[in-house]
Structures are given as C-alpha cells and as structure tokens.
C-alpha cells in the first residue's frame, strides 16, 4: 500500500469514528457500522495462494448484523465475486475466507477453533471472550464509538497478512 493510500485509509477510519453517536445506538445502526468494519478488515487482509475464485463471508448467528453484512458483502472482494452464507456448524466453514462468530460463548469459540485448526480463515468476534479465544479481529463497543482489537499472532498462524494501516488503528494489537 502506498503512503497516499495509507493516509486515505486512515482518514476514512477517522472520519467514520468522528461521525459516531456517543450513546443510544440502535441495533441497525450498530450492525451497519460493524458490517462496514468487517468489510474493511477483509480488504486489508491478504490470503495465502492460490488466488481466490470466490470470496465467502460467513457468519454464525442471525439478526441485524447478519442482514447488514449480507448487504455489504454483495460487493466484490479483491476483484472476485463475494458470497454471504449463514452457517451453523464448523463443518460448513471449510469454504469461508472470513467468519464472523457473533454472540458466541467461550466454549463455542473453542469448538470452532478446534474445527478450523490453522485454516486461512479471518475470524471476527464481537465479545470480550473472542479476543482471548483466538479471534483475529474483535469488535468492541465503547461509550464513544466502535473500536477493534487485533490478534496478529493468530492471523500469521493462519497464513494471513494484515495491513500495517489496520494495525495502527487498532485499540490493541497482540
């Protein structure tokens, strides 16, 4: 990524943060914002070869976030068509490049982590347990907006390369 592109990326994130309401979020607004973050996470991640023929956004759980992610994931990803799938079991996650485990408890995280082993799947969570359990990105709702944490060690273990720009903007990097 060029320095100019990096600055534009940082500006886009800062603009997004500045426009956030500080309190009283409704679920659809929160879900749309989380979906936008997830979409950006995918844009600033590199997957190992071979080149992707189709990009699969997958999600465990339903609700406003699933609807928002389905709407935003209709855009192509890295020049390939993108598909959104709701899944219920780890065996369905084999074709996923990005997997959102929404409202999953610690035991479920462990089950998903065992099943996915070291597959190149970008794991995204939205609970405090997710960061400790192995999510690459964890969304954190704070009083003044939405932030995220990054487990870069887990990303590298999975063969994923995260942009330095996204690492700079994270609340915490492990």
Buried (B, 14 or more C-beta within 10 A) or exposed (E): EEEEEBEEBBEEBEEBEEEBEEEEBEEEBBBBBBBBBBBBBBEBBEBEEEEBEEBBBBBBBEEBBBBBBBEBBEEEBBEEEBBBBBBEEBEBBEEBBBBBBBBBEEEBBBBBBEBBEEBBBBBBBBBEBBBBBBBBBBBBEEEEBBBBBBBBEBBEBBBBEBBEBBEEBBEEBE
